[in-house]
């Protein structure tokens, strides 16, 4: 079960030098810290553990690390105690007879124990194996200070000596990671959270966001290390509730605004290295969420210059988006410009897409009035037209639920987005989510914390406070109970072995779109 991305190789892009210069002017100065491992551990197979492996304390003492001499096929695993993003370094020496052969060394970097426990050679999935976090090195001369040039995301590091020679062994000392982030954890205001489970979920959420805030809001520091628009929208909301860093959001908005397709579409993501490059992947809802992100930013900071610069980009995106709406006011799904909603292709997304369009239109109208756009009234009218069409076409009064697609499918995504778009009034929204909880809970077949965020937000918006809190505990709390230091890219509580790539070693276990419980808790709970 995975979303199919549509790639448009022939698309042409505009590069707005002024907007990209403003993006560069808001590049953050990264914060660094040197972190040392806390202990040595063993990775043990365990069918009851997450993805089948757990870490348990070794009988070796991290303080005695230099005294443990490793020969061919010897291994040890460093545990840094928490999720880290940064550059790894270690001192290595040869002990015994003169060094008569190189050291062949294999390093594995793991966010979870399974990434060490599962044999990387067994991977045969569709995502490139080059993302597997490992290095094989040949070192001709020891002693040396090994400082890896590549940045890694990890908690555990396995040191595997592939070979030395029978005459000498390798000694390792002073392992460190020099971490990086655009923000400091100390910047987050403390709020009183009485529930210990929610407090821990809040802490892990903030750590997830912290580690994804780099030169841009990355989707994940393990992979893809890219700026995705759907992730950005959620990261920005969590950021406003915690680090409150305006400059990084501004930088990301200008990056998207400065690299649009010639027809006005905004790409789903952009690359920032080795040069600024828009991806040739487009998703209907992600493009529209540029408007949402701009509106949320304007609500927070009231930066008129940013609004003036980027409002035309937002309006053009909406204009091209409206070309997908028919004369009856209904969004017509387009395989070449798909609605994402969630990775799952097992749900019909037509009704959810209609609701997302209404949701974004309402936000755009706020911006249009702020810009004194003479066409603002036209968009006000479209909101009513599309809302009426949504109710007439998709609302099933007998069930008290929205249906979607030719099979009149009832799924959680349709209900959630209709609530978030406030297609119905507040009282009807509450009744809708009551029916949705009865019909669609426990939630199954949804793969991403991205969609679970919207389910939780809809529960809170529809005055289902207890259900919203319970969903956070059942979903993100389950990850914490499985040992999560940061929240995962993909997670199905009903299938703890789930991977969209066919192997847990390719999953990202610190992912941007999973960081939002801190926003939800701080907005709706405390």
Order of alpha helices (4+ residues) and beta strands (2+ residues): beta-alpha-beta-beta-beta-beta-beta-alpha-beta-beta-beta-beta-alpha-beta-alpha-alpha-beta-beta-beta-alpha-alpha-alpha-alpha-beta-beta-alpha-alpha-alpha-alpha-alpha
